[in-house]
C-alpha cells in the first residue's frame, strides 16, 4: 500500500465534516503528510470554504496545481506554524512512519485552535487479522521486517512504529485533547470467520485479564475505562485502519 486509500480518505472526510462546527467563514485546515493532495482535493469538493495548508517531508508527491507544500522532517523538525491557528488538522497514514508520534501530537495541539478537530489514521494493529499475524509471525498487519535503509518513506516499507488505538488515544488525552472518537475505514470481511471462532476466547480471557488489571495492578480506572472497553469491540477487531478524531477543548475564563 502506498499513501492513503480512497476508503481511508473518504472516512476521514466524513468524520471531519461531522466534527466541525457549522460556520460561514473560512476554515483553516492543515494536512500533515499531504502526499499527492488527495485528501485536500476531497475536502474542498465537500466544503468549499476550507483553506488547506499542506505539510510533508517532500513536495515531489503533490499533484494539485499551485498547492504549496511546507517541507518538514517531523522526526527532527517542528511544525512550522503559529499557535491556535488551524480549525482542522488531518494526519493520515503518518504516525506509523515516525520515531516519536507523541512529540508530533503535542505540536499539533499547539497549532490547533481551541474547539478545533484533529484526525489521525494508522494501521489497526489490534484487528483479528493483525493479532493472528503477530501470533504466528511476530509482526502486526502492515508491519514487517525492515531493510537497513529505504527511500520509500511513504510505503509500508517505512512503517516503523505500530500504534494501537489505546496508545493513540492515551497520547491524545495526555496532551490535552478530549472527545475522542473511533471509526474504521472498512471491516475486513474475510476475517469474520476468524472472529466467530476466536470471539469466545477473546471475551473469556479478556474479562479475566481486565479484572486482574483493575484489582491487582490498578491500571484501569475512570480515566481510561472507556478506551479499554473499545479495544475488543467489533470495529477494532474487524477494521483495517483506525480513524481517530479528537477536539482541543475551549477554555472558558470565569
ChimeraX attribute file (.defattr): number of C-alpha atoms within 10 A of each C-alpha:
attribute: neighborCount
match mode: 1-to-1
recipient: residues
	/A:1	9
	/A:2	12
	/A:3	18
	/A:4	21
	/A:5	14
	/A:6	13
	/A:7	13
	/A:8	22
	/A:9	20
	/A:10	15
	/A:11	17
	/A:12	27
	/A:13	21
	/A:14	13
	/A:15	19
	/A:16	19
	/A:17	15
	/A:18	9
	/A:19	18
	/A:20	16
	/A:21	11
	/A:22	8
	/A:23	8
	/A:24	6
	/A:25	8
	/A:26	12
	/A:27	19
	/A:28	18
	/A:29	23
	/A:30	25
	/A:31	21
	/A:32	25
	/A:33	25
	/A:34	28
	/A:35	25
	/A:36	17
	/A:37	20
	/A:38	17
	/A:39	23
	/A:40	24
	/A:41	14
	/A:42	15
	/A:43	22
	/A:44	14
	/A:45	11
	/A:46	12
	/A:47	14
	/A:48	10
	/A:49	15
	/A:50	18
	/A:51	17
	/A:52	22
	/A:53	18
	/A:54	22
	/A:55	24
	/A:56	20
	/A:57	19
	/A:58	15
	/A:59	17
	/A:60	10
	/A:61	15
	/A:62	18
	/A:63	13
	/A:64	12
	/A:65	7
	/A:66	7
	/A:67	14
	/A:68	13
	/A:69	22
	/A:70	17
	/A:71	16
	/A:72	17
	/A:73	13
	/A:74	22
	/A:75	14
	/A:76	9
	/A:77	10
	/A:78	13
	/A:79	17
	/A:80	12
	/A:81	15
	/A:82	10
	/A:83	13
	/A:84	16
	/A:85	17
	/A:86	26
	/A:87	24
	/A:88	26
	/A:89	25
	/A:90	25
	/A:91	23
	/A:92	26
	/A:93	26
	/A:94	25
	/A:95	26
	/A:96	22
	/A:97	21
	/A:98	20
	/A:99	15
	/A:100	14
	/A:101	19
	/A:102	18
	/A:103	15
	/A:104	19
	/A:105	21
	/A:106	16
	/A:107	17
	/A:108	26
	/A:109	23
	/A:110	19
	/A:111	21
	/A:112	25
	/A:113	21
	/A:114	18
	/A:115	20
	/A:116	26
	/A:117	29
	/A:118	28
	/A:119	23
	/A:120	21
	/A:121	28
	/A:122	28
	/A:123	29
	/A:124	27
	/A:125	26
	/A:126	26
	/A:127	29
	/A:128	25
	/A:129	22
	/A:130	22
	/A:131	18
	/A:132	16
	/A:133	17
	/A:134	17
	/A:135	10
	/A:136	9
	/A:137	11
	/A:138	14
	/A:139	17
	/A:140	21
	/A:141	21
	/A:142	19
	/A:143	21
	/A:144	16
	/A:145	10
	/A:146	12
	/A:147	8
	/A:148	5
	/A:149	9
	/A:150	10
	/A:151	8
	/A:152	10
	/A:153	17
	/A:154	20
	/A:155	16
	/A:156	19
	/A:157	20
	/A:158	20
	/A:159	23
	/A:160	17
	/A:161	16
	/A:162	21
	/A:163	17
	/A:164	18
	/A:165	24
	/A:166	16
	/A:167	13
	/A:168	19
	/A:169	22
	/A:170	18
	/A:171	17
	/A:172	25
	/A:173	18
	/A:174	13
	/A:175	18
	/A:176	15
	/A:177	24
	/A:178	17
	/A:179	12
	/A:180	18
	/A:181	15
	/A:182	19
	/A:183	17
	/A:184	22
	/A:185	22
	/A:186	15
	/A:187	17
	/A:188	16
	/A:189	11
	/A:190	10
	/A:191	15
	/A:192	16
	/A:193	10
	/A:194	14
	/A:195	19
	/A:196	10
	/A:197	10
	/A:198	12
	/A:199	15
	/A:200	11
	/A:201	12
	/A:202	12
	/A:203	13
	/A:204	10
	/A:205	11
	/A:206	14
	/A:207	11
	/A:208	11
	/A:209	11
	/A:210	17
	/A:211	14
	/A:212	14
	/A:213	13
	/A:214	14
	/A:215	10
	/A:216	9
	/A:217	10
	/A:218	11
	/A:219	13
	/A:220	17
	/A:221	11
	/A:222	7
	/A:223	11
	/A:224	14
	/A:225	12
	/A:226	12
	/A:227	18
	/A:228	15
	/A:229	11
	/A:230	15
	/A:231	17
	/A:232	17
	/A:233	12
	/A:234	15
	/A:235	20
	/A:236	23
	/A:237	24
	/A:238	25
	/A:239	25
	/A:240	25
	/A:241	24
	/A:242	27
	/A:243	26
	/A:244	23
	/A:245	25
	/A:246	22
	/A:247	26
	/A:248	24
	/A:249	15
	/A:250	10
	/A:251	8
	/A:252	5
	/A:253	4
	/A:254	3
